[in-house]
Amino acid sequence: MEGLHIKLSTLTMAVMLYTCQAITGTNNLHPLVLVPGNGGNQLEARLTAEYKPPSLFCTRRHPARKDKEGWFRLWFDLSVILAPYTQCFAQRMTLHYDAEVDDYRNTPGVETRVSHFGSVKSLLYLDPTFKKITDNMGTLVKSLEKIGYVDGETLFGAPYDFRYGLAAEGHPCQVGSKFLQDLKGLVEEASISNGGKPVILVSHSLGGLFVLEFLNRNSPSWRQKYIKHFVALSAPWGGTVVEMLTFASGNSLGVPLVNPLLVREEQRSSESNLWLMPSPRFFGRSKPLVITPNTMYTGHDILRFLSDIGFSEGAHRYSSRILPLVERLKAPEVPITSLFGTGVETPETLFYGNDGFDQQPEVVYGDGDGTVNMLSLVAIESEWAEEKNQTLKLIKIPGVSHTDILKDDAALDQIIEEICSINSEGLSPFMSMWTGKARA
């Protein structure tokens, strides 16, 4: 039976590939825009005369490898694994909140930029020198190219400075708002250059939150004209418990040799990290997320938690800028497919001892994709259950982690199958028949 299942699966994908190739041959591919997740694209920096290094290791000469205008790769650079340079990296990545203007800015003397907006070039690898170990969306892009997508023609990338986020209405958010403006222009250009076909938006992780806000901040008529479908991969709709660990004790993000405490202040400064805190709407009051010898914290205790870990200034920013943003997820009324991994151990409760938050906690794990908890991954299902104008499809992929969804063969098959199916909508009955059988 197992052999028969493999043969049927192979036949299904062969049919789907044939369908996609037929679509490509008739020039029917809808343009597709990739929006990466947190840390999912390269970020460049340049140091000015205003820059003040925190140590001798962090002079303007480091790193030595710069272009003629002084730009160098800030994220990702392998030198971050060496303790002296971790401090340099953290200082240069740190954001600073300016209470007078109610917005974030870079460390003085540090200019940053995101290169290749509109292309997928900066999404493929975090460091092109080490492609194999820093592969990000490279494998996914290759799969899209196999069905006919071409960078700059039908395939586009929307990289952004992932340290910055978005804020609730009435609060300035210059960098995040500029990204949404640029994304709107890119979507319109992609559609126009492809004969007016509406665009498929494909996001990963944090990118899904940006895309949801992007859609809801544009008019229904604009969405109807320019958006064909929104495909969200591993979207943390309701935040994640991992973010509480990041704020409390720092998070090395799996990078070997990095001391989490050396990057904790930088990670606390990130506007987007605050956005990823567990939403009280979905995590509720009943289940403790963090437990210490003296107290516990639920999804409704984020403000108290931020103050107790020594980040009281973050509590105000969270309550004013972030909380109104996550109190309710508004349905954008465009077709959405949410794909995510399940059955991967995911931090669900953090236990801290008498040594406080400077130590890594003991962790109790639950279901999810290794980074995002299951109740967050499925949050929009219950949130939009009564929304008559919202089409929603959830695809669960057992055993696939938050990042492996961009590389795993089974996950890529599901993603490509879904994109092929979206492209086949409205085609001849023969094409739709085969696509429908493949989807089933």
N, C-alpha and C positions, 0 to 999 in steps of 0.2 A: 504493500500500500504506500509506503514511504517513497519508493521509486516512482510509482504512478503519480504521486503528488508533485514530485520534483519535475517530472516530464510535463505535467499540466501547467505548472508554474512557468516553466521555460517556454511552453507554447504561448501562454498568456502574454509574456513579455515580448515574444517575437511578434505577436499580433499587434501589441501596443507600439512597438518600434516601427512596424510597417505602417501603422496608422499615422504616426508622427512624421515619417518620411514622406507619406502621401500628402500630408498637410503642408510640409515644407515645399514639396514640389509644386503645389498650387499657390504658393506664396501666402499662406493663410496663418502663419504664426503671429500670435499677438505679441507685441513688444513686452519685455519682462524687465523689471527693475529689482535688483537685489539690495536689501537694506540689512547690514550686518548687526551683530549684537555688541554687547559691552566688550571692548578690547578686540573687536573683530575686524579692524582695519589698521593700516599703518598710520602713525602720527609723527610728524616732523617738528623739529624745534630749531630755534636760532637764539643765541645769547647776545644781548646788547651790552653797552657800556654800563647800564644800570644794574647788571647782574652782580650779586654778591654771593660767592661760593661759600657753602657751609663748612668746607674743609679744603686742605691742600689738594686732595684728590679731585676736587670738583672745579678746577679752574676752567677758564674759557677754552683752554687747549684740549679739554676732554669732552667728547671723544676727538681723537686726532682726525678721524675720517669725516670730512665735511665737503660739501660742494663749494664752488667758487663764491657763493653768496653767504656761506656760513651755515647752511641748513644741514641737519643730521637727523638720523632716525632716532626718535625718542621712544617710540613703542613700535615694535619690540626690539630691544637691544640685549644680546646675551650677556653683556658686561654687568647687567643688573644682578646676576647671581653671585658676584664678588662683593663681599660686605662693604668695602670702602665706597664702591660705586653704587651700591643700593641706596646709600644716603643721597648721592648726587641725583639719581633717578627720582627718588621720592620728592626731593625739593622741587625739581623741575616740573613734575607732574601735579604738584599741589595747586589747588584752586583757593582763592581767597574771597570771602563774602564781604561785599561793601554795603554796610547797613544804610548809608546815605542814599545810594541809588537802588538799593534792594536788588542787587544782582551780583553775579560771580565774575571774577577776572583771574588772569594768570598770575603766577609769581612775578614780581617786578624783575625786569631784565630778561624774561623768557617770552619769546614769541613762538606761537605754534601755528601749524597749518595742516590741512588734510589735502593730499595730492590726488590727482587723477579723478576728480569728481566727474561722474558720467560714465566712467569706465569701470571695469571689474579689476583693474590691475592691482590696486592697493588692497583688495579683498582676498586675493589668491593665497598669499603667504604673508605672515607677519614680519618675516625677515627673508627676503629672496636669496640671501647667501646660504641659508639653511632651510631649503624648501621642505625637506622631508619631515623635519621635526617642528616646523612652524606652519605646516599646511593648515589653512583656515577654510576658505571656500573653494580652493583649487580643484578638489575632487568633484564637488557639486557642479562647478562651471564646466568641467570636462564632460560631465553627463549631459548638461544642457547643450553643449556644442555637438554632441553625438546626434541629437534630434534636430539639429539645424540652426541653433541660436548662434549669433555672431556678435562679438563685442563691438559696441559702437554703432551697430546696425539694428539688431533686434534685441540685443542684450545690453543692459546698462547697470552701473553700480552707483550707489548713493552712500559713500563713506562719510563719516562725520566725527567730530571730536566727542567721543563717548563719555568724557568726564562731565560734560555739561548735560543738563536734562531739560525738562520743561517745567513750567510753573502754572499754578492756577490763575484763572482770569483776574486781571487787575494787578498782576505782578510782572515786572519786566523780566525778560529772559532772552537777552540779545543773541547769544550764540545758538541756542536751541531754536528760536524763532527764525533766525536766518537760514538754518538747515531746512526747516519746513518750507520756506519760500523757495529755496534752491530745488528741493524735491518736487515742488509743484511745477516749476519751470521745466525740470527734467522730464516729468511725466507728460506734460503737454508737448514738448519737443519730440519725445519718443513716439507719441501717438500720431502727431502730424507727419513725421518722417516715414511712418508706416501706413500711410493712406487713411489716417483717421481711426485706425483700430484702437479700441480701449486697451489699457495696460494691465498686465498681471503684476501685482506687487508680491514679492517673496521676501519675508523677513526671517531673521534668526534672533531668538532671545529678546534682549532689550529692544531690538529693532521693531518688534511687534507692538510694543507700547508706543513707540514713536509713530508707527504707521496708523494705529488706531486713533491717536490724537490728530494726526494729519488729516485723516478722512473726516473726522467729526468737526474739524475747523474749516472745512470747505463746504460749499453749499450742496444740497442734494442734486441740483441740476448739473453742477460740475462733476460730481461723483458719477452720475449716470452717464455722462458724456465720455469721461476719461478713464474710468476704472472698470475693468472686466471682472477681476477676482482678486481677493487677498488671501495668500497662502502664508500662514504663520507657523514657523518651526520652533518648537520648544519655548513658546511665549510664556513669560512669568506674569500672567494676567493679574494675580493677586499678591505678587512679591514672593519672597522666599526666606526661610529661616536661616539659610546660609549667610544672609546679609547681616543678621544680628551678630553672628560670630565675627564677621568682618569688622563691624563697628566696635565690638567689645575687645577683641584680642588680635585683630589684624588677620590677613589671609594671604598666604604665599601663592595662592592660585595654582598650586601644583608645581611651581618653579622650584627646582631643587636648590638647597643651600641658602635660600632666602629666609631671613628671620622675620616672621610676621610683624613683630613689634616695630621694625624699622620702616615698614610701609603703612602702619596703622593710621598715623596722622594724615598721610596723603589720601588714603582710602576714605577716611572720615570727611575729608574736604570735598569729595566728589559729589556734585549735585545729583548725578544719575543714581549713585548708590543709595541716597536717601529715598529716591523714587522706588527702589526695589525692596524696601523694607516690607515685612508682612502687613498686608492690608487688614485693618480691623474688621472690614466688611466681610471678609472671607475666613480669616483665622479666628475671629470671635473672642469671647470672654472665657469659654469653658476650658480650653486646652492650654496648659502652660507650655510656653516655647523655650523659656530660659528659667532655670531654677538655681538659686544660690542657698547657702545655709540660712539666710535670713528672710528671703522673699522669693516670689516667682513673678514672671511677666507673661502676659497673654498678648494677643493681637491688639487689645485695647489699652495696653500699657506702654506703648512705644515711647511716649513723651517721658514717662518716668524712667524707663530703661535708658534712654539717651542721657538723661541727667545723672543717673546713678553710675554710669560708666565713665563719667567725667567729661561729657560732651554736651553740656547744658545749652551751649549756643546753637547746637544742632536741633535741639528740641523746638526752639522758636521757629527756625526755618522750616522744619517739618510741619508744624501746626499751621503755619500761614501759607506756605507755598505748595506743599505736597499733599497734605491731608484732603483739601477740597478737590484735588485732582483725582484721588483714588476712591473717594466716597461712593462713587457709582461709575460703572463702565457703560457708557452710552453706546447703543448699537448703531453702527454707521450705515446700515441698510444697503450694504453691498455684499455679494456672496463671499463667505469666509470658509476656508478649510484650515483647521488647526491640526497639525501633526506633531506628535511628541512621543518620547520613550516612556515605558513603564517598567516596573519590576526591578528598578535599580535602587540600591540602598541610598536614601537621601536623608540628611540631617533633619530630625523632627523635633527633638528636645535637647537642649544644651545644659549640662550640669557643671556648675562652677563650685570649687571648694573654698576653703578658708584663705587661699592665696590670692583670691580676687580675679580680676579680669586680665591681668598680665600673663596668665597661664592659659594654654589651650584647654578647652573643656572636655569632659567626657561626653560622648554623643550617643543618643538613642536614635536609631534610624527607622524610617518608615518608607512608604512607597513614593515613587517619583522618578525623575530621570537622573538622579545623582546630584543635581543642583537645585531644581525646582520641585517643590512638593506637589503631590498629586492634586490636592484640593485647589491649588493655584492653577495648574495646567488645565483643569476642567472648569474653572470658575465661570467662564462665559456661558457654559451650557445652562446652568441654573439662572444666571443673571438675565439671560435673554429668552428664557423659556416661553414667556408670554408675548414676545415681540413678533407680530404677524408679518412684518416686512423684512425680517432678518433671516436669511438663509445661512445655516450653519452646519458644517460637517466636521466631526472629530474622527481622527485616525490615530489609533494607539499602536505603537510598535514595540512589542515586548523585548526587554533586554538591551535597549539602545539608550545610551547616555545623552546628556545635554549637548555635548560637542560632537560625539560620534554620529549624530543624526546627519551631519554634513559629509560623512565619509563612509559610513557603514553601507554595505551592498544592499541589504534588505531595505534599509531606510531610503536609500537613493532610488531603488526601484519604485517604492511607494510615492516618492516625491515626483519622479518623472512621469509615472502613470497618471498622477493627479493633474499635472501640467498638460499632458497630452489630452486628457479628458476635457479639460477646460478649453483647450484650443479646438477640439472637435465639435464643441457645442454650436449648433446652427448649421452644420455641414449636411451633406446628403444623408438620407436614411441609412444607406449602406455603411457609411463611415461611422455614424452614430451607433449602429447596431453592434459593430465590432468593438467599439470603445466601451459601450455599455457592458458587453460580455466580459471584457478584460477587467472592468472596475468591479464587477460582481465577484 
